[in-house]
Amino acid sequence: MPESPPKQKVLITGATGYIGRRLTQRLLESAHVDIRLFVRNQNKLQASIRERVDIREGSTFDITSLKMALHGVDTAFYLIHSMGTTADYRNLDRDSAENFREACIACGVKRIIYLGGLGVKESASEHLLSRIETGEVLSAKADQIQTIWLRAGVIIGSGSASFEIIRNLCQKLPVMITPRWVRSRTQPIGINDVLSYLEKSIELSVDGDLIVDIGCEELSFQEMMQQAAAMMGLKRYLFPVPVLSPRLSSYWLILFTPIPFKLASALVEGLKSETVLQNNNAKKMYPDIKPALFKETVSDAMAELEQNQVLSRWCDSSAEIACDIKDFDNPEGAILRDVRIVPFGPDRTQDDIYRSVCSLGGPNGWFKYNVLWRIRGILDKVTGGYGLNRGRRSSDELRIGDALDFWKVVDLIPGKRVLLYAQMKVPGQAWLEFDIQPNQLVQTAHFLPRGLLGRLYWYSVLPLHYLVFTDLARTVVKGNGNG
């Protein structure tokens, strides 16, 4: 009996991000590859994933950890990019890509697979230009390593930034005064098709480097909005006007969608330029993949939302420092604290309280003083923060790294502890901790102020803390949530 060929060793970077989480899940269902994940913090991976893959911690700016992760790898996925969160993000993106390429060459990696964005350099926004430059850096040494560079435009899937914008605008605004860029042409693609192209690229038979533009039918953003609304049983009217600048458009997006200002700005700048396919390599090299039409991708995304089956979201991971939860999962350095202790009787177990805590936020709200939480969320939104309408991935489950309104889940011990790190705009660092003891809940708001302004902020909100946090702890113990 002939021996089966050895499995390929595949490395996935960005494995806690929107694409990376889903690609990992897809490849786990394949019998042809061994998976290694390169992450900054393995605690952001689900326990079920950690048991089935080889995990290496590090970053592309730590050459030692990078080379250790790439040792013995055949194919490496590069799924790392920023959305302009720092002034020099383009330089950082180029340096990261160069480090990765050189480490791959040194370790004998045969193929790099990169997912970038559609667009041409002459008209690309700064963000898209950075994605193009990253692809150019990764493929700069074709004589030493092969690069397959997939280029996608608007990605439609449950939890994707583009879909969240379209869904929220369609559901909240029956009439929209829109900027002229809503008529720019693009070719969206469903997340399942993106994953199919990525997976097929592992064993694709091709010589030399390859650039593959992927997408479905050509549409304007206005047409996408109208088709998505129709799929939701809604009729929406869009009236493009010439007076909405990109900056005003970004503010318009943050008021009605979960997207923060920096991400909205990058997306708006990208939508100003047409992003359509520049080659037909997808059809030639991947003939078995027939990209779903836009309406089908919207239907699939809505079904996942309705069935509470969202595997990843746009806010799972990013270049922003607060997303690297490893540095934010210990509030011991905080110097100001608000502690609420609520006992519970034998009719409530630690697991009951834990489930109640895990049901907080999103559509479930924050109990009695929910209006105060909403006001705080609106203030956070207008100052460039995430606000409350970022919501949550699942209505009844939390995992480390999940976004929860304007919090980030940085530690979970089932039945014992939930620790949230604040991503709201505050003059300092803040945490909300739920310590579930055998017969009492100890709820603590921790704060590390930044200068005098931080201290003034803390003492100014203490009266609200008394109302909000007292009610929160008591209601969690009573189980008025889902616990």
C-alpha positions in Angstrom: 0.0 0.0 0.0 1.6 3.3 -1.0 2.4 5.8 1.7 0.4 9.0 1.8 2.5 12.1 1.1 3.8 14.0 4.2 1.6 16.8 5.5 2.6 20.4 4.7 3.6 22.5 7.7 1.6 25.7 7.5 2.2 28.8 9.6 -0.6 31.4 10.1 0.2 34.9 11.3 -2.6 37.1 12.5 -4.4 34.0 13.8 -6.5 36.0 16.3 -7.7 38.4 13.7 -10.9 38.3 11.6 -9.4 36.3 8.7 -6.9 34.4 10.8 -9.4 32.8 13.2 -11.6 31.6 10.3 -8.7 30.3 8.2 -7.4 28.4 11.2 -10.9 26.8 11.7 -11.1 26.0 7.9 -7.6 24.3 7.8 -8.3 22.3 11.0 -10.9 20.5 8.9 -8.3 19.6 6.3 -6.3 16.4 6.6 -3.5 17.7 4.4 -1.7 20.2 6.6 -0.2 20.6 10.1 -1.0 24.0 11.5 1.3 26.3 13.5 0.0 29.7 14.7 2.2 32.7 15.3 0.5 35.1 17.8 1.4 37.8 20.2 -0.7 36.2 23.0 -1.9 32.6 22.9 -4.5 33.2 25.6 -6.6 34.9 22.9 -7.1 31.5 21.2 -10.0 29.3 22.3 -9.0 26.3 24.4 -10.3 23.9 21.7 -7.9 25.5 19.2 -4.9 25.5 21.5 -5.3 21.7 21.9 -5.1 21.0 18.2 -2.3 23.3 16.8 1.3 24.2 17.4 1.5 27.7 18.9 4.4 30.1 19.0 4.3 33.5 20.6 6.2 36.5 19.3 6.0 39.3 16.7 7.5 40.1 13.3 9.6 42.7 15.1 11.2 40.0 17.3 13.5 38.2 14.8 14.4 35.4 17.2 10.8 34.4 17.9 9.9 34.8 14.2 12.6 32.5 13.0 11.7 29.9 15.7 8.1 30.0 14.5 9.2 29.6 10.8 11.6 26.7 11.4 10.4 23.7 9.4 7.5 25.5 7.8 6.6 24.9 4.1 4.0 27.6 3.5 3.5 30.8 5.6 0.4 33.0 5.6 1.0 36.7 6.1 -2.3 38.2 7.4 -0.9 41.2 9.3 -1.7 44.8 8.6 -2.7 48.0 10.4 -5.4 50.5 9.7 -3.4 53.6 10.2 -3.4 53.6 14.0 0.0 55.3 14.3 1.5 58.1 12.2 4.3 55.9 10.8 2.1 52.8 10.2 3.3 52.5 6.6 6.9 52.3 7.6 6.0 49.7 10.3 4.1 47.7 7.8 7.0 47.7 5.4 9.5 46.8 8.1 7.2 44.0 9.3 6.9 42.5 5.8 10.6 42.7 5.2 11.4 41.0 8.5 9.0 38.3 7.6 10.3 37.8 4.1 13.9 37.6 5.2 13.1 35.2 8.0 11.2 33.0 5.6 14.1 32.8 3.3 16.6 32.1 6.1 14.3 29.2 7.4 13.8 27.6 3.9 10.1 28.5 3.6 8.9 27.7 0.1 5.9 29.9 -0.3 4.4 33.1 1.3 0.6 33.6 0.9 -0.5 37.2 1.4 -4.0 38.7 1.5 -3.9 42.4 0.4 -6.4 44.9 -1.0 -7.6 45.7 -4.5 -6.5 49.0 -6.0 -3.8 50.7 -8.2 -1.1 52.8 -6.7 -2.0 55.9 -8.7 -5.4 56.3 -7.1 -5.1 54.3 -3.9 -5.8 55.7 -0.5 -2.9 55.8 2.0 -4.2 52.7 3.7 -4.6 50.8 0.4 -1.2 52.0 -0.7 0.3 50.5 2.4 -1.3 47.2 1.6 0.1 47.3 -1.9 3.6 48.2 -0.6 3.4 45.3 1.8 2.8 42.9 -1.1 5.6 44.4 -3.1 8.0 43.9 -0.2 7.0 40.3 0.4 7.4 39.5 -3.3 10.7 41.5 -3.8 12.9 38.4 -3.9 11.2 36.1 -6.3 14.4 34.3 -7.0 14.6 33.2 -3.4 11.0 32.6 -2.3 7.7 32.4 -4.0 4.8 34.7 -3.1 1.1 34.3 -3.9 -0.5 37.7 -3.5 -4.3 37.6 -3.2 -6.0 41.0 -3.5 -9.6 41.5 -2.2 -11.8 44.5 -2.0 -14.8 44.7 0.3 -15.1 41.5 2.3 -18.6 40.5 3.3 -19.1 38.2 6.2 -20.7 38.2 9.7 -18.5 40.4 11.8 -16.5 42.0 9.0 -16.1 45.8 9.2 -17.6 46.4 5.8 -20.7 44.2 6.5 -21.2 45.8 9.9 -21.3 49.3 8.2 -23.7 48.2 5.6 -26.0 46.3 8.0 -26.1 49.1 10.6 -26.8 51.8 8.0 -29.5 49.8 6.3 -31.2 48.9 9.6 -31.1 52.4 11.1 -31.5 54.9 8.3 -34.4 54.7 5.8 -33.2 57.8 4.0 -29.5 58.6 3.6 -27.7 61.7 2.4 -24.5 60.3 1.1 -21.2 61.5 -0.3 -20.3 61.0 -3.9 -18.0 58.1 -3.2 -21.0 55.8 -2.7 -21.0 55.6 -6.6 -17.4 54.3 -6.7 -17.2 50.8 -8.2 -15.8 47.8 -6.3 -16.0 44.0 -6.5 -17.0 42.6 -3.1 -16.3 39.0 -2.0 -17.8 36.7 0.6 -15.6 35.6 3.5 -16.1 31.9 2.6 -14.8 32.5 -0.9 -11.8 34.4 0.5 -11.0 31.4 2.7 -11.4 29.0 -0.3 -8.8 31.0 -2.3 -6.4 31.0 0.7 -6.8 27.3 1.3 -6.4 26.4 -2.4 -3.2 28.5 -2.5 -1.4 26.1 -0.2 -1.1 23.4 -2.9 -1.6 25.5 -6.0 0.7 24.3 -8.8 2.3 27.5 -10.2 5.8 28.6 -11.0 7.1 32.0 -9.8 5.2 34.7 -8.1 1.5 35.2 -8.7 -0.9 38.1 -8.1 -4.6 37.1 -7.9 -7.4 39.6 -7.8 -10.6 38.1 -6.3 -14.2 39.3 -6.2 -17.7 38.8 -7.4 -19.8 41.2 -9.6 -18.9 44.8 -10.0 -21.1 47.1 -7.8 -21.1 50.6 -6.3 -21.4 51.0 -2.6 -24.9 52.5 -3.2 -25.9 49.3 -5.1 -24.5 47.2 -2.3 -26.6 49.1 0.3 -29.7 48.8 -1.8 -29.3 45.1 -2.4 -28.4 44.4 1.3 -31.5 46.3 2.4 -33.7 44.3 0.0 -32.2 41.1 1.5 -33.3 42.4 4.9 -36.8 43.2 3.7 -36.1 46.9 3.8 -36.3 49.7 1.2 -33.7 52.4 1.5 -33.2 55.7 -0.3 -29.7 57.1 -0.9 -29.2 60.7 -2.2 -25.5 61.4 -3.0 -24.4 65.1 -2.5 -21.1 66.7 -3.2 -20.7 68.5 0.2 -19.8 65.6 2.5 -16.0 65.5 2.9 -14.2 62.3 3.9 -13.9 63.6 7.4 -17.6 64.4 7.7 -18.4 61.0 6.1 -16.3 59.3 8.8 -18.2 61.1 11.6 -21.4 60.1 9.9 -20.3 56.4 10.0 -19.2 56.4 13.6 -22.6 57.7 14.8 -24.6 54.9 13.2 -22.2 52.0 13.0 -19.8 50.2 15.5 -16.7 51.4 13.6 -14.4 53.9 15.5 -13.2 57.1 13.8 -9.7 55.9 12.7 -11.1 52.7 11.0 -14.0 54.7 9.5 -11.5 57.2 8.0 -9.4 54.5 6.5 -12.4 52.7 5.0 -13.9 56.0 3.6 -10.6 56.9 2.0 -10.5 53.5 0.4 -14.0 53.8 -0.9 -13.2 57.0 -2.7 -11.1 55.0 -5.3 -12.4 52.3 -7.5 -11.2 48.8 -6.5 -12.0 46.4 -9.3 -10.1 43.4 -10.6 -7.0 44.1 -12.6 -6.4 40.5 -13.8 -8.4 37.3 -14.3 -5.9 35.0 -12.6 -8.6 33.8 -10.2 -10.6 32.2 -13.0 -7.5 30.8 -14.7 -5.7 29.4 -11.6 -8.7 28.6 -9.3 -11.3 27.3 -11.8 -13.2 25.3 -9.1 -14.0 28.5 -7.1 -17.1 30.3 -8.3 -17.5 33.4 -6.1 -21.0 33.9 -4.6 -23.0 36.9 -5.7 -23.2 39.8 -3.3 -26.8 39.0 -2.2 -25.8 35.5 -1.3 -22.9 36.7 0.8 -25.3 39.0 2.7 -27.7 36.2 3.2 -25.0 34.0 4.6 -23.7 36.7 7.0 -27.2 37.4 8.3 -27.9 33.7 8.9 -24.7 33.5 11.0 -25.8 36.5 13.0 -29.3 35.1 13.6 -28.0 31.7 14.6 -25.4 33.3 16.9 -22.6 31.6 15.0 -20.2 34.5 14.5 -16.7 33.0 14.6 -14.7 36.3 14.4 -15.2 40.0 14.2 -13.3 43.0 12.8 -12.4 44.1 16.4 -10.9 40.8 17.5 -7.4 42.0 16.9 -5.7 45.1 15.4 -2.6 47.1 15.5 -3.9 49.2 18.4 -1.9 48.6 21.6 -5.0 47.8 23.7 -5.6 44.8 21.5 -2.4 43.2 22.8 -4.1 42.1 26.0 -1.0 40.5 27.4 0.1 43.9 28.7 -3.3 44.7 30.1 -4.5 41.6 31.9 -3.2 42.6 35.4 -4.7 45.7 37.1 -2.4 45.5 40.2 -0.7 48.7 39.1 -3.9 50.7 39.5 -3.9 53.1 42.4 -7.6 54.0 42.6 -10.4 51.5 43.1 -14.1 51.3 43.6 -15.1 48.0 45.3 -18.6 46.5 45.6 -19.1 43.3 47.6 -22.4 41.5 47.2 -23.0 38.2 49.1 -25.2 35.4 47.6 -26.9 32.4 49.2 -26.9 28.7 48.4 -29.6 29.2 45.8 -26.9 30.9 43.6 -23.7 29.1 42.6 -20.4 30.5 41.4 -21.2 29.2 37.9 -24.6 31.0 38.0 -22.9 34.3 38.8 -20.2 33.7 36.1 -22.9 33.1 33.5 -24.7 36.3 34.6 -21.5 38.3 34.2 -20.8 36.8 30.8 -24.2 38.0 29.6 -23.5 41.7 30.1 -23.4 44.2 27.4 -24.4 44.2 23.7 -28.1 43.8 23.2 -28.4 42.5 26.8 -27.5 45.9 28.1 -26.2 47.0 31.6 -29.3 46.8 33.7 -31.1 49.6 35.6 -28.8 52.5 34.6 -28.4 51.4 31.0 -29.2 55.0 29.9 -26.1 56.3 31.7 -24.0 53.6 30.0 -25.5 54.7 26.6 -24.7 58.4 27.3 -21.1 57.4 28.2 -21.0 55.4 25.0 -22.1 58.3 22.9 -19.5 60.6 24.5 -16.9 58.0 23.8 -18.0 57.7 20.1 -17.9 61.4 19.4 -14.4 61.7 20.9 -13.0 58.9 18.6 -13.6 55.8 20.8 -15.5 52.6 20.2 -18.7 53.4 22.1 -21.3 50.9 23.1 -22.6 50.0 19.7 -19.6 47.8 19.0 -21.6 45.2 21.0 -20.4 41.6 21.4 -19.7 38.6 19.2 -22.1 36.2 20.9 -25.1 36.9 23.1 -24.2 34.3 25.7 -20.5 33.5 25.4 -17.3 35.4 26.0 -13.7 34.4 25.1 -10.4 36.2 25.9 -9.8 38.9 23.4 -13.5 39.5 22.6 -14.8 43.0 22.3 -17.6 43.8 24.8 -19.0 47.3 24.0 -16.1 49.6 24.9 -14.4 46.9 26.9 -12.0 44.2 25.9 -12.1 40.8 27.7 -8.5 40.3 29.0 -9.0 37.4 31.4 -11.5 34.6 32.0 -11.5 31.9 34.7 -14.7 30.0 34.3 -16.8 30.2 37.5 -14.3 32.5 39.1 -13.2 35.6 37.3 -14.0 38.0 34.4 -11.6 40.9 33.8 -12.5 43.7 31.3 -10.0 46.3 30.1 -11.5 49.7 29.1 -11.0 50.8 25.5 -13.1 53.9 26.0 -11.4 57.3 25.9 -10.2 58.0 29.5 -7.2 59.9 30.9 -5.6 56.8 32.2 -6.2 53.0 32.2 -9.3 51.3 33.6 -10.4 47.8 34.3 -13.6 46.2 35.6 -13.1 43.0 37.5 -15.6 40.4 38.7 -14.1 38.1 41.3 -16.6 35.4 42.1 -15.9 33.9 45.5 -17.7 30.9 47.1 -20.3 33.1 48.8 -19.9 36.6 47.4 -19.2 38.7 44.3 -16.3 41.2 44.6 -16.7 43.7 41.8 -13.8 46.2 41.4 -13.3 49.2 39.1 -9.6 49.7 38.9 -8.1 53.0 37.6 -4.5 54.1 36.9 -4.8 57.9 36.3 -2.6 59.8 33.9 -1.6 63.0 35.6 -3.9 65.5 37.4 -6.6 65.2 34.7 -6.9 61.5 35.4 -7.4 62.1 39.1 -10.0 64.8 38.4 -11.8 62.5 36.1 -11.9 59.7 38.6 -13.3 61.8 41.5 -15.8 63.5 39.1 -17.4 60.2 38.1 -17.5 58.6 41.6 -21.1 59.7 42.3 -22.2 57.9 39.0 -20.1 54.9 40.0 -22.1 54.6 43.2 -25.3 54.3 41.2 -24.1 52.3 38.3 -21.7 49.9 39.8 -23.8 49.2 42.9 -26.8 48.3 40.7 -24.5 46.3 38.4 -23.1 44.0 41.1 -26.5 43.5 42.8 -28.3 42.7 39.5 -25.5 40.2 38.4 -26.0 38.4 41.7 -29.8 38.3 41.4 -29.4 36.8 38.0 -31.5 39.4 36.2 -29.3 38.9 33.1 -29.0 35.5 31.5 -27.3 33.8 34.4 
